[in-house]
């Protein structure tokens, strides 16, 4: 979750008329973007509504299961590593007679780059919220046909009408989580309740924050009561000062791998996702999670369908399949994160309760920073070097 | 012997280099037997991660694909590279020096540049990224390595045996298979081993030209880094280490025997 690609900035400049088409093409090529990508961005920006008519919607009232005979024989999924249960895909293949392949990526940026090449060949991909904003701005994803996904109703209202899909037409929410503080109950006198714990010299050298610009700077923005998507220079300067102060007490900036040190006790307090904390707690029950009173970030990864998807019917069938309560629950049991499916949530082995309205008020989605990404990058470099 | 023992600092330096090279591998193997999913401290002995290997269909499929692409690209690149080396050594033609110089371009060019250029080419040609594009890419960078290695072997080779075979009535084809290839064998084998290794652990180029259903082992492992590297990865690495060591030992023996007649 770092910066957005420069191409995106260019595309925005182009849309808002800050850049002529010719300059856009030249600059984009300078960035090493292939011609076909440039072409596709230009097409997307020209406002041509060439909606891929492709396969028309099914007859009203058609039973989606009866549709199975007409599904394509293949489905290609591109998703985060360890983001499916082991039987999710095999069971789908058996039931629907579709051969599915699964490939994995390591960052949203890698996924965006793959889709930008224009010939990715994937039917379904699973970016984080802010990356969906980028992909839809680039015109790379297609609206879903809700009539083919009757199980969409299983998604909790909390995870609908999100900032990156305000009309609920692009996404099927997949997994969600929050960023807060993981701590060792036995090694702290009292549970922390604020980001201020990272300013406490008593735990110097025994604490970590995540190796992620958005989460670290975001936490210190929240600490002072600001939005974690703030672009205000004064607020950012204050967040930087707070981060530098905390850094003196940190062992390192470390994300998911900190689980090992929490288990061994080398680290007592760590900024971490709730799902990873739950995984570590399964090995050591002295590990607990708290959402600081100032609030933190909530993230939601969602399935979207690239415009170039070759197997659109199979993709819709898969989305409807994973929204079944038992399939959704199995996925979340495997990942350790929360399911946005309200019928699946009660079936989880280790329940991850939906955020309460009070908590939701303290939680914020990380959003694309647009042109301000560079200022953030600069700030983060200074924090890490300073 | 003992009076020729090297100076102490040489022994110290050598030991340091060996520890530096091999300690990480040792740690990797030791932790493949560690009884904890996350911990970096020793929690007890287990064979669980080796059992898990058989449950992780994604890892096994990736391993199969990596071996398949490795073998496929090695066979093609070794055949083409050997022929190219022989052509360059035997024939005089205009621009030969230029062709030879071109051979080194893929070797010295940074991988990321090779990868991007292949990606742009494939996109421009409208190729669907996948196993075939990875195979083409691996053959492309392996040809140079094979040619350079086989070329080196050809330089030191005595041509009189081939001439003798021809004088004694063997045609070009028979001479090639019965005399030249056995003489060249150690060079061909090292070229092939080198290209299999390059193909098997390539990440940068592969990830750029990969597509649906073409996740090789390095790509799958890299994808796991963000969240958690399960010790299953250690287990599969340990298996690969042992298999590679056996292959090398085998290649060394075969290469040694076949190469032996040269001395006579």
Boltz contact constraints between the chains, C-beta under 6 A:
constraints:
  - contact:
      token1: [A, 34]
      token2: [B, 120]
      max_distance: 6.0
  - contact:
      token1: [A, 34]
      token2: [B, 123]
      max_distance: 6.0
  - contact:
      token1: [A, 36]
      token2: [B, 123]
      max_distance: 6.0
  - contact:
      token1: [A, 76]
      token2: [B, 212]
      max_distance: 6.0
  - contact:
      token1: [A, 81]
      token2: [B, 223]
      max_distance: 6.0
  - contact:
      token1: [A, 81]
      token2: [B, 224]
      max_distance: 6.0
  - contact:
      token1: [A, 82]
      token2: [B, 227]
      max_distance: 6.0
  - contact:
      token1: [A, 101]
      token2: [B, 212]
      max_distance: 6.0
  - contact:
      token1: [A, 101]
      token2: [B, 213]
      max_distance: 6.0
  - contact:
      token1: [A, 103]
      token2: [B, 215]
      max_distance: 6.0
  - contact:
      token1: [A, 104]
      token2: [B, 223]
      max_distance: 6.0
  - contact:
      token1: [A, 105]
      token2: [B, 223]
      max_distance: 6.0
  - contact:
      token1: [A, 106]
      token2: [B, 222]
      max_distance: 6.0
  - contact:
      token1: [A, 106]
      token2: [B, 223]
      max_distance: 6.0
  - contact:
      token1: [A, 106]
      token2: [B, 226]
      max_distance: 6.0
  - contact:
      token1: [A, 117]
      token2: [B, 123]
      max_distance: 6.0
  - contact:
      token1: [A, 119]
      token2: [B, 123]
      max_distance: 6.0
  - contact:
      token1: [A, 121]
      token2: [B, 128]
      max_distance: 6.0
  - contact:
      token1: [A, 121]
      token2: [B, 211]
      max_distance: 6.0
  - contact:
      token1: [A, 121]
      token2: [B, 212]
      max_distance: 6.0
  - contact:
      token1: [A, 122]
      token2: [B, 212]
      max_distance: 6.0
  - contact:
      token1: [A, 256]
      token2: [B, 227]
      max_distance: 6.0
  - contact:
      token1: [A, 256]
      token2: [B, 228]
      max_distance: 6.0
  - contact:
      token1: [A, 259]
      token2: [B, 38]
      max_distance: 6.0
  - contact:
      token1: [A, 260]
      token2: [B, 38]
      max_distance: 6.0
  - contact:
      token1: [A, 260]
      token2: [B, 39]
      max_distance: 6.0
  - contact:
      token1: [A, 260]
      token2: [B, 40]
      max_distance: 6.0
  - contact:
      token1: [A, 263]
      token2: [B, 38]
      max_distance: 6.0
  - contact:
      token1: [A, 263]
      token2: [B, 39]
      max_distance: 6.0
  - contact:
      token1: [A, 264]
      token2: [B, 41]
      max_distance: 6.0
